[in-house]
Amino acid sequence: MAALSYSEAVSEALERLRPVGFEHGRSFVNHAPMAAEALAHMGYADEVPAWVERNLRSRSYHDLPERRWPIDPDDPDDWRAALGDFSRVADWTALFERELALSPWTGVLARWWPRLLPGMSAVLTHGVIRTAHAVRAVAAAPGDNRLQLGELAQGLGYWAARHSTHGIVADPDDAADPDAEDPDATSVPGGASGPAGDPAGRDRGRAPDAGHDGRDEVTRDLDALVAEYAGIYATAAQHHPVPLIHAVTGPAAVRLVVGHLPLAQRRPSYLTARAVSRTMLDWFRTAPGPATPAPAGPPALSEVFARAVEIGDEHTIKLAEVAVRHEAFAPDPRHAAAAHLANRAIGRLSR
């Protein structure tokens, strides 16, 4: 049998997972589409089908809910009333399916990202994480990308239906206006020009300041945020090894998406991710205090990821993939330290 490509493995997984609900057990999140995409991205495409089948056997997923009534994306009173209402998750998914059928996916993302971003912390950032894995899959899909677009609709729909701010507020001086109708606010890279032919409204956005490594200020800040919280995860006392992982994988998800967003939305995305990670640290570490340097000497990241695959847990796979990805962006020993610790701690729970 010929080896599967990344997009083939992702498409097969999404087809298999299409009738599966958003959650399982006591409202635990369905991680399967995210972990399957991460496995395929890391070169484990041939292992994705078996991993998906094992996951389906080991989880009691809820059924997909029925649609109730349409949500009007052009009526703020209507869509705001449905935000955070999980009984409307099928209606939200249907809304995004319609939007993605009518407009380029980058335009849909630009329109809804600032509306959903204040609720990034909901369900431990899984709305933005599922959306980010779908964005990577859509961007990489050759030709027919209907399954990938369907997954993007599910990611955005789940985020909207579980939306909750938890009282978290980013720096108000830089916060995005979710109701902005300025055409520059929804101009996307490679898309329509802003005023006076200015591409993507750059005169009014915060222009990239690319360094020698090709990263702009926002991506450098997001990379530093991921490394910072990887180090904290590797050293902080925790009651359970899973929840604080999302202080790392949440901003890493924003990093996956930010390059597809209009310039004006990028800085607020970083500020929101930073606020959410700080709040999660307050929620989940057992003893507040400064983080100590991450211990030296974890295995090579290729070994760390292979061990995560062997364990088979969704969180070990996703965190190890983040560690490998961010090590390529900006090498830092804290990436491997966090993933190695998660493998050890979650691996013990999985025995």
Backbone hydrogen bonds, N-H to C=O, Kabsch-Sander energy under -0.5 kcal/mol:
donor,donor_aa,acceptor,acceptor_aa,energy
9,A,5,S,-2.5
10,V,6,Y,-2.4
11,S,7,S,-2.7
12,E,8,E,-2.6
13,A,9,A,-2.3
14,L,10,V,-2.8
15,E,11,S,-2.4
16,R,12,E,-2.3
17,L,13,A,-2.3
18,R,14,L,-0.9
20,V,17,L,-2.0
21,G,62,H,-1.4
24,H,28,F,-2.6
25,G,60,S,-1.4
27,S,25,G,-1.7
28,F,24,H,-3.0
30,N,22,F,-2.4
31,H,29,V,-0.9
35,A,31,H,-2.6
36,A,32,A,-2.6
37,E,33,P,-1.9
38,A,34,M,-2.2
39,L,35,A,-2.6
40,A,36,A,-2.2
41,H,37,E,-2.5
42,M,38,A,-1.8
43,G,40,A,-1.6
44,Y,39,L,-2.5
47,E,44,Y,-1.5
48,V,44,Y,-0.6
48,V,45,A,-1.3
51,W,47,E,-2.1
52,V,48,V,-2.8
53,E,49,P,-2.1
54,R,50,A,-2.4
55,N,51,W,-2.5
56,L,52,V,-2.5
57,R,53,E,-2.0
58,S,54,R,-1.6
59,R,55,N,-0.8
61,Y,59,R,-1.0
62,H,23,E,-2.9
64,L,19,P,-0.6
75,D,72,D,-1.4
78,D,75,D,-0.7
79,W,72,D,-0.6
79,W,75,D,-2.3
80,R,76,P,-2.3
81,A,77,D,-1.3
82,A,78,D,-0.9
83,L,79,W,-0.8
83,L,80,R,-0.7
84,G,160,A,-3.1
85,D,82,A,-1.8
86,F,84,G,-0.9
88,R,85,D,-2.3
89,V,86,F,-1.7
92,W,88,R,-2.6
93,T,89,V,-2.5
94,A,90,A,-2.2
95,L,91,D,-2.2
96,F,92,W,-2.3
97,E,93,T,-2.2
98,R,94,A,-2.3
99,E,95,L,-2.7
100,L,96,F,-2.6
101,A,97,E,-1.3
102,L,98,R,-1.2
103,S,99,E,-1.9
107,G,104,P,-0.7
108,V,104,P,-1.9
109,L,105,W,-2.5
110,A,106,T,-2.3
111,R,107,G,-1.9
112,W,108,V,-2.2
113,W,109,L,-2.7
116,L,112,W,-2.2
117,L,113,W,-2.7
119,G,116,L,-2.1
120,M,117,L,-1.9
122,A,119,G,-1.4
124,L,121,S,-1.2
125,T,122,A,-1.2
126,H,122,A,-0.6
126,H,123,V,-1.7
127,G,122,A,-0.7
129,I,125,T,-2.2
130,R,126,H,-2.5
131,T,127,G,-2.0
132,A,128,V,-2.3
133,H,129,I,-2.3
134,A,130,R,-1.9
135,V,131,T,-2.4
136,R,132,A,-2.3
137,A,133,H,-1.9
138,V,134,A,-2.9
139,A,135,V,-2.7
140,A,136,R,-1.4
141,A,137,A,-1.0
141,A,138,V,-0.7
149,L,145,N,-2.7
150,G,146,R,-2.3
151,E,147,L,-2.0
152,L,148,Q,-2.1
153,A,149,L,-2.3
154,Q,150,G,-1.8
155,G,151,E,-2.7
156,L,152,L,-2.7
157,G,153,A,-2.4
158,Y,154,Q,-2.7
159,W,155,G,-2.2
160,A,156,L,-2.5
161,A,157,G,-2.3
162,R,158,Y,-2.0
163,H,160,A,-0.8
168,I,165,T,-2.6
174,D,171,D,-1.6
175,A,171,D,-0.6
180,A,177,D,-1.8
185,A,182,D,-1.5
186,T,182,D,-0.5
186,T,183,P,-1.0
187,S,184,D,-1.0
191,G,188,V,-2.9
194,G,198,D,-4.0
197,G,194,G,-1.2
198,D,195,P,-2.1
200,A,192,A,-0.8
201,G,198,D,-1.9
202,R,199,P,-1.3
204,R,201,G,-1.5
205,G,201,G,-1.4
207,A,205,G,-0.9
211,G,215,R,-2.1
214,G,211,G,-1.8
220,R,216,D,-2.4
221,D,217,E,-2.3
222,L,218,V,-2.7
223,D,219,T,-2.6
224,A,220,R,-2.4
225,L,221,D,-2.2
226,V,222,L,-2.5
227,A,223,D,-2.3
228,E,224,A,-2.6
229,Y,225,L,-2.3
230,A,226,V,-1.9
231,G,227,A,-2.3
232,I,228,E,-2.0
233,Y,229,Y,-2.6
234,A,230,A,-2.1
235,T,231,G,-0.7
235,T,232,I,-1.1
236,A,232,I,-2.9
239,H,284,F,-0.7
245,I,242,V,-1.6
246,H,242,V,-0.5
246,H,243,P,-1.6
247,A,244,L,-1.7
248,V,245,I,-2.0
249,T,245,I,-2.4
250,G,246,H,-1.6
252,A,248,V,-1.6
253,A,249,T,-1.7
254,V,250,G,-1.8
255,R,251,P,-2.2
256,L,252,A,-1.4
257,V,253,A,-1.3
258,V,254,V,-2.6
259,G,255,R,-0.5
260,H,257,V,-2.7
261,L,258,V,-1.5
265,Q,262,P,-1.5
266,R,262,P,-0.6
266,R,263,L,-1.4
267,R,263,L,-0.7
269,S,265,Q,-1.1
270,Y,266,R,-1.8
271,L,267,R,-2.4
272,T,268,P,-2.3
273,A,269,S,-2.4
274,R,270,Y,-2.7
275,A,271,L,-2.1
276,V,272,T,-2.5
277,S,273,A,-2.5
278,R,274,R,-2.3
279,T,275,A,-1.9
280,M,276,V,-2.5
281,L,277,S,-2.0
282,D,278,R,-1.6
283,W,279,T,-2.0
284,F,280,M,-2.5
285,R,281,L,-2.0
286,T,237,A,-2.7
303,E,300,A,-0.6
304,V,300,A,-2.3
305,F,301,L,-2.8
306,A,302,S,-2.1
307,R,303,E,-2.4
308,A,304,V,-2.0
309,V,305,F,-2.3
310,E,306,A,-2.1
311,I,307,R,-2.5
312,G,308,A,-2.3
317,I,313,D,-2.1
318,K,314,E,-2.4
319,L,315,H,-2.5
320,A,316,T,-2.2
321,E,317,I,-2.1
322,V,318,K,-2.0
323,A,319,L,-2.4
324,V,320,A,-2.3
325,R,321,E,-2.6
326,H,322,V,-2.9
327,E,323,A,-1.8
328,A,324,V,-1.4
329,F,325,R,-1.2
330,A,326,H,-3.0
335,H,332,D,-1.6
336,A,332,D,-0.6
337,A,333,P,-2.0
338,A,334,R,-2.1
339,A,335,H,-2.0
340,H,336,A,-2.8
341,L,337,A,-2.2
342,A,338,A,-2.4
343,N,339,A,-2.4
344,R,340,H,-2.2
345,A,341,L,-2.9
346,I,342,A,-2.9
347,G,342,A,-0.6
347,G,343,N,-1.9
348,R,344,R,-1.5
349,L,345,A,-1.2
350,S,346,I,-1.6
351,R,348,R,-0.8
